Amino acid sequence: MVKKNTWVLIHRIILNPEDRAPQVPDDTKRAPLEMWVKGRLLEDAEIGGAARITTRTGRTEEGTLLEENPTYRHGFGDFVPELLDISEQVRRIVFEGATE
């Protein structure tokens, strides 16, 4: 049980594929429009169950409770040595040899 006022992440399907606008590209149209949003629980809830939250901007949203105290897990991918070489070349060209 996740307690009221805990910072959480919820998920909700906004539009199913069949409800998407006709002008949306085909590959996009095949997927639902989904929302993930963080906020504070308005009442106790179970992970995987329905939950209502208040976001930092004061909106009330409803969805499936995914996570308690969510953290960022994104990155910018693996290191690519060629990009470092390109960056150094650009610095030399733009700044005539300056490295910082």
C-alpha positions as CSV (number, residue, x, y, z in Angstrom):
1,M,0.0,0.0,0.0
2,V,1.3,3.4,-1.0
3,K,0.2,6.1,1.4
4,K,-1.6,9.4,0.7
5,N,0.7,12.3,-0.2
6,T,3.5,10.0,-1.5
7,W,5.3,11.2,-4.7
8,V,4.3,8.7,-7.4
9,L,4.2,8.0,-11.1
10,I,0.9,7.1,-12.9
11,H,0.1,6.0,-16.4
12,R,-3.0,6.4,-18.5
13,I,-4.0,5.8,-22.1
14,I,-5.3,9.1,-23.5
15,L,-6.4,7.8,-26.9
16,N,-6.5,4.2,-28.3
17,P,-5.1,3.7,-31.8
18,E,-8.6,3.6,-33.3
19,D,-9.3,7.1,-31.8
20,R,-6.2,8.8,-33.2
21,A,-6.7,11.6,-35.7
22,P,-6.6,10.6,-39.4
23,Q,-3.8,13.0,-40.3
24,V,-1.4,11.3,-37.8
25,P,1.3,9.3,-39.6
26,D,0.5,5.6,-39.9
27,D,3.3,4.4,-37.6
28,T,2.1,6.8,-34.9
29,K,-1.6,5.9,-35.5
30,R,-0.9,2.2,-34.7
31,A,0.1,3.1,-31.1
32,P,-2.0,4.5,-28.3
33,L,-1.4,8.0,-27.0
34,E,-0.1,7.5,-23.5
35,M,0.6,9.7,-20.5
36,W,3.0,9.2,-17.7
37,V,2.8,11.9,-15.0
38,K,4.1,12.4,-11.5
39,G,2.4,13.9,-8.5
40,R,1.2,13.3,-4.9
41,L,-1.4,10.7,-4.1
42,L,-4.7,12.0,-3.0
43,E,-5.6,8.8,-1.2
44,D,-3.8,5.5,-0.4
45,A,-3.4,3.2,-3.4
46,E,-1.8,-0.1,-4.5
47,I,0.8,-0.4,-7.2
48,G,-1.0,-1.5,-10.3
49,G,-4.3,-0.1,-9.1
50,A,-6.2,3.0,-9.9
51,A,-4.9,6.2,-8.4
52,R,-5.6,10.0,-8.3
53,I,-2.8,12.5,-7.9
54,T,-2.2,16.2,-7.8
55,T,0.7,17.4,-10.0
56,R,3.1,20.1,-9.1
57,T,1.1,22.5,-11.3
58,G,-2.1,21.7,-9.3
59,R,-3.8,19.5,-11.9
60,T,-5.7,16.4,-10.7
61,E,-5.0,13.3,-12.8
62,E,-6.1,9.7,-12.7
63,G,-4.3,6.6,-13.9
64,T,-2.7,3.3,-13.0
65,L,-0.2,3.6,-10.1
66,L,3.2,2.5,-11.5
67,E,5.8,3.6,-9.0
68,E,6.4,5.1,-5.6
69,N,9.1,7.8,-5.4
70,P,10.1,7.5,-9.1
71,T,13.5,8.4,-10.2
72,Y,15.0,9.4,-13.6
73,R,16.4,6.5,-15.6
74,H,17.1,8.1,-19.0
75,G,20.5,8.7,-20.5
76,F,22.0,9.9,-23.7
77,G,23.2,6.5,-24.9
78,D,26.6,4.8,-25.0
79,F,29.8,6.7,-25.5
80,V,30.7,7.1,-29.2
81,P,34.4,7.8,-29.7
82,E,33.8,9.2,-33.1
83,L,31.7,12.0,-31.6
84,L,34.6,13.0,-29.4
85,D,36.9,13.2,-32.4
86,I,34.3,15.3,-34.3
87,S,33.8,17.6,-31.3
88,E,37.6,18.2,-31.1
89,Q,37.7,18.9,-34.9
90,V,34.9,21.4,-34.6
91,R,36.6,23.2,-31.7
92,R,39.8,23.5,-33.8
93,I,38.0,24.8,-36.8
94,V,35.8,27.3,-34.9
95,F,38.2,28.5,-32.3
96,E,41.5,28.1,-34.2
97,G,43.0,25.6,-31.8
98,A,41.4,26.6,-28.6
99,T,40.4,23.5,-26.5
100,E,38.3,25.2,-23.9
